[in-house]
Amino acid sequence: MSWKGKPKRNPGVLESKRVLQAVKNKYVTQSAMFDHFRDKESFIFFRDYDQLFGTLHTFSYEYKSSKILTAVAQGKSVLAIDFQQWVRVEDLNAQEITGYIEESYKI
């Protein structure tokens, strides 16, 4: 199954539903879905910042493991947080996360 490439139209509900149906009966890891959503070639990654409609960050929470993943748009680093440790006020190792805002230009 390929998740790359943007559809010709705004994906909206129908495209999101198609993706959910495609993975419904398959085991997809949190990391795989997270990477898909943060990939700038994914249909769900938007760069229409001039229209105030662009991906700023990606966030994922996996209930069973209490694992949080987050990254800034087009950032190379991923901040992984063990939510249970964080609730116990354990410090995070990360000092910062960075990304890149790249506008798409329509000619």
C-alpha positions in Angstrom: 0.0 0.0 0.0 1.4 3.4 -1.0 0.6 6.5 1.0 2.7 8.8 -1.0 1.5 11.5 -3.3 -1.2 14.1 -3.0 -4.7 13.6 -4.5 -5.8 16.1 -7.1 -8.4 17.5 -4.7 -8.5 18.4 -1.0 -8.5 15.0 0.7 -11.4 15.8 3.0 -13.4 13.1 4.7 -13.5 10.7 1.8 -9.7 10.4 1.4 -9.2 10.1 5.2 -11.8 7.4 5.2 -10.0 5.6 2.4 -6.8 5.6 4.4 -8.5 4.4 7.5 -10.2 1.5 5.6 -6.9 0.5 4.1 -5.2 0.1 7.5 -8.3 -1.0 9.4 -7.5 -4.7 9.5 -3.7 -4.4 9.4 -1.3 -3.9 12.2 0.4 -0.6 11.7 2.8 0.6 14.3 2.6 4.0 16.0 5.9 5.0 14.4 4.8 4.0 10.9 1.6 6.1 11.1 3.4 9.0 12.8 6.0 9.0 10.0 3.3 8.9 7.4 1.5 11.9 8.9 4.7 13.9 9.1 6.0 13.1 5.7 5.8 16.2 3.5 4.8 14.0 0.5 1.8 12.6 2.4 -1.6 13.7 1.3 -2.3 14.9 4.8 0.8 17.2 5.1 -0.2 20.7 4.0 2.1 23.7 3.1 -0.6 26.3 2.4 0.7 28.6 5.1 -0.2 31.7 3.1 -3.8 30.5 3.6 -3.2 29.8 7.3 -3.6 26.1 6.5 -0.4 24.2 6.9 1.1 21.4 9.0 3.0 22.9 12.0 3.6 19.8 13.9 2.7 16.1 14.2 1.5 14.5 17.4 0.8 10.9 18.3 -0.3 9.1 21.5 -0.3 5.3 21.8 -2.7 4.3 24.5 -1.3 0.9 25.4 2.3 2.0 25.9 1.5 5.6 27.0 4.1 6.7 24.4 3.9 10.2 22.9 5.7 11.1 19.6 5.8 14.7 18.4 7.8 16.6 15.8 7.8 20.1 14.3 7.0 20.3 10.5 9.8 18.8 8.5 12.0 18.4 11.6 14.5 15.6 11.6 14.2 15.0 15.3 11.3 13.3 17.0 10.6 13.9 20.7 9.5 10.7 22.3 7.9 10.9 25.7 6.8 8.2 28.1 3.6 9.8 29.4 3.7 7.8 32.7 7.2 9.0 33.4 6.3 12.5 32.5 3.3 12.4 34.9 5.7 11.4 37.7 7.6 14.6 36.9 10.6 13.0 35.4 12.5 15.4 33.2 12.7 15.1 29.4 16.1 14.7 27.9 15.4 17.0 25.0 16.2 20.7 25.1 14.6 21.7 21.8 13.1 20.4 18.6 13.2 22.3 15.3 11.6 22.1 12.0 11.1 24.0 8.7 8.1 25.8 7.4 8.2 25.6 3.6 5.4 27.4 1.7 4.0 25.9 -1.5 3.7 28.4 -4.3 1.0 28.3 -6.9 2.0 29.5 -10.3 
